[in-house]
Amino acid sequence: MTPARRSRILLSFGTTLASVAASAACCLMTSGTARAVDAELFRLPGRESTPLASRLQTHDQTELLIVLDELNAGADADRNSRAVSDLLRAGQPDVVADHALDALARMKSRESRAVLITFCRHRRADARVRAYTALGNLRDSRDIPTITEGLRDSAAPVRAQVAVMLGQLQAVQAVPDLLRALPLGVQQAAASIGKLGDTASIDAYAKQLGKQPLPVMLEGYGQYLDRADIPESAKLQIIASLEEVSGATVKAFLNARVQNPGKNTTPKVLQAMQTSAGRIVAEPDAPAKPNAQQVQP
């Protein structure tokens, strides 16, 4: 290769390398500028200090959902709950309404009570579940009659959620309604009945033995057996009734309780469970009898 040709190649390579370096620097500057601009836009003056209730006035659905998800219990919960309630009354797309109801459930403000009662009758079951949940989170005994109405809702998920919530709310006055709901297919009522029912309710509950699936019935019986306010005689009767049903599931249930007895298990109850479990032959369970009254989901 001649010296002249070598010089031309080196000159061309140097020019190309300089061009690539300049382009890279330009890209870096542009990218840095873009990031800086984005950061400035994110930190718009006053955005962080604007009250959440005021930010709910936006027509940007994405921003609206962000604000709703930020709402929580706090000093401004009443003011924010009023703003969210007004938002719901104005009518919103389903996704916004669901986020709004979830926000009201977190804020737990009595300011939302009226709109929540309205949404307990909403056309969508999902919205009704959220409304009942938010109403229950207020933990006000005055709302128990309204919540109990949900046991007669047309949608199985609503009935199930209400049955669970009544147990959580210690709604003793709802036991008769829960006893009526159980044979109608609200199986979640069983645990709440066992948690709330008095001694007299045990006989009414026992009428579902053989009609409801055994695991469902045992949810309620387990609650009865765990309670300090249920007398020993009633617990012994429960164990005797379960022995009559017999089967592998009852045997496993009694054995599990013998192995891990609750603090309210007396020696006599413990012995009865051990004796009954020993007499039961672990045969397959008899299928529950179909109940013509059960409401299909």
VOMIVEX-146854 format. One record per residue (C-alpha): z, x negated, y negated. Coordinates in pm, whole numbers, padded with zeros to 5 digits, always signed. Example, Ala and Ser with C-alpha at 12.3 -4.5 7.8 and 13.67 -1.06 7.14 Angstrom:
BEGIN
+00780-01230+00450+00714-01367+00106
// end
This chain:
BEGIN
+00000+00000+00000-00095-00140-00342+00171-00187-00612-00004+00071-00832+00002+00339-00559+00371+00267-00486+00455+00315-00854+00276+00651-00873+00464+00781-00564+00801+00672-00699+00725+00832-01036+00626+01161-00871+00940+01163-00652+01160+01095-00953+01004+01379-01151+01053+01625-00861+01414+01517-00812+01488+01565-01181+01331+01913-01173+01543+02017-00872+01858+01887-01040+01778+02075-01361+01717+02400-01170+02044+02365-00982+02235+02305-01304+02071+02607-01462+02167+02826-01163+02524+02704-01175+02546+02778-01545+02392+03124-01498+02624+03203-01206+02928+03083-01398+02824+03290-01699+02777+03598-01479+03118+03553-01324+03273+03511-01666+03100+03826-01793+03214+04022-01485+03569+03906-01539+03559+04013-01899+03423+04354-01804+03699+04395-01547+03954+04316-01815+03839+04571-02067+04088+04598-02354+04362+04850-02280+04245+04935-01926+04563+04812-01756+04789+04971-02014+04618+05312-02011+04841+05573-01840+04709+05678-01501+04718+06044-01605+04475+05966-01891+04244+05773-01659+04204+06088-01448+03981+06225-01724+03694+06004-01607+03368+06151-01477+03312+05842-01257+03402+05956-00905+03463+05602-00778+03704+05529-01062+03868+05866-01006+03934+05787-00640+04077+05446-00738+04317+05606-00985+04426+05872-00734+04500+05604-00475+04716+05418-00728+04940+05717-00796+05281+05706-00636+05639+05817-00684+05787+05673-01001+05899+05741-01352+05573+05915-01444+05545+06116-01122+05596+06454-01293+05339+06383-01564+05089+06245-01312+05145+06538-01076+05065+06782-01356+04744+06591-01429+04641+06588-01062+04723+06958-01028+04501+07035-01329+04227+06825-01169+04246+07028-00848+04246+07360-01033+03925+07257-01207+03751+07229-00869+03654+06898-00707+03432+06765-00428+03607+06756-00091+03667+06380-00095+03831+06394-00438+04041+06696-00342+04167+06516-00030+04263+06205-00226+04434+06422-00487+04639+06608-00225+04740+06278-00066+04850+06155-00409+05065+06465-00458+05220+06405-00115+05322+06054-00226+05453+06155-00567+05680+06433-00432+05708+06615-00764+05798+06983-00798+05534+07001-01071+05270+07025-00797+05431+07312-00603+05211+07593-00736+04880+07419-00669+04997+07308-00323+05079+07666-00225+04729+07763-00337+04572+07487-00126+04771+07600+00180+04511+07879+00185+04211+07652+00124+03888+07712+00318+03909+07366+00485+04167+07295+00754+04192+06929+00646+04290+07035+00296+04545+07283+00433+04705+07011+00648+04735+06788+00343+04873+07070+00128+05140+07165+00382+05232+06798+00422+05269+06750+00046+05471+07072+00016+05700+06957+00296+05748+06621+00126+05918+06803-00162+06199+06869+00089+06304+07192-00079+06451+07463+00143+06293+07726-00083+05953+07623+00052+06042+07670+00421+05913+08032+00439+05578+07924+00295+05551+07628+00530+05648+07843+00829+05347+08066+00757+05134+07772+00867+05238+07837+01229+05000+08134+01216+04710+07940+01065+04370+07981+01230+04331+07603+01284+04520+07419+01559+04568+07098+01355+04742+07297+01080+04971+07476+01325+05057+07146+01493+05138+06967+01166+05354+07254+01043+05549+07264+01371+05625+06892+01344+05719+06918+00978+05963+07204+01037+06150+06979+01278+06152+06694+01028+06278+06926+00756+06565+07050+00976+06441+07404+00918+06687+07580+01149+06581+07917+01010+06231+07859+01151+06344+07842+01518+06249+08207+01595+05901+08141+01456+05873+07820+01657+05976+08005+01973+05700+08260+01907+05447+07986+01834+05507+07788+02156+05358+08046+02398+05069+08088+02156+04962+07730+02218+05150+07538+01947+05286+07279+02186+05428+07063+01906+05684+07340+01854+05868+07233+02170+06023+06917+02025+06118+07095+01703+06286+07376+01899+06491+07121+02094+06582+06947+01770+06684+07261+01580+06771+07540+01825+07128+07648+01896+07274+07703+02242+07144+08061+02252+06787+07939+02197+06790+07744+02525+06746+08061+02731+06448+08172+02521+06298+07824+02549+06349+07820+02929+06118+08121+02963+05827+07885+02905+05909+07670+03210+05614+07695+03443+05395+07833+03165+05375+07526+02942+05286+07179+03071+05598+07000+03193+05563+06703+02953+05562+06953+02665+05877+07127+02787+06052+06797+02850+05996+06702+02485+06220+06991+02385+06472+06945+02665+06508+06578+02574+06598+06677+02220+06858+06930+02342+07017+06671+02573+07040+06412+02293+07236+06634+02055+07611+06618+02002+07634+06984+01898+07498+07117+02228+07792+07175+02468+07816+06997+02801+07787+07325+02992+07450+07399+02832+07323+07051+02918+07431+07094+03280+07238+07421+03291+06927+07245+03157+06952+06984+03434+06995+07257+03698+06689+07441+03567+06481+07124+03578+06590+07055+03935+06460+07396+04033+06120+07308+03886+06133+06976+04075+05829+06745+04098+05748+06385+04012+05754+06436+03634+06104+06587+03631+06232+06316+03865+06091+06043+03637+06238+06218+03330+06589+06234+03479+06575+05879+03615+06468+05747+03274+06765+05918+03111+07002+05784+03376+06878+05434+03301+06906+05482+02925+07159+05758+02854+07197+05862+02492+07525+05820+02307+07591+06194+02344+07557+06188+02723+07895+06258+02884+07988+06110+03224+07957+06453+03384+07605+06506+03243+07507+06155+03351+07629+06219+03704+07445+06553+03718+07118+06387+03615+07161+06113+03875+07242+06362+04151+06952+06593+04065+06706+06305+04043+06818+06189+04387+06760+06532+04541+06413+06583+04391+06122+06479+04610+05852+06311+04401+05579+06557+04490+05289+06644+04256+05387+06888+03983+05289+07251+04014+05028+07340+03750+05145+07550+03458+05052+07915+03481+04787+08020+03228+04928+08217+02938+04700+08495+02822+04862+08488+02477+04770+08129+02402+04548+08085+02098+04256+07854+02162+04198+07587+01896
// end
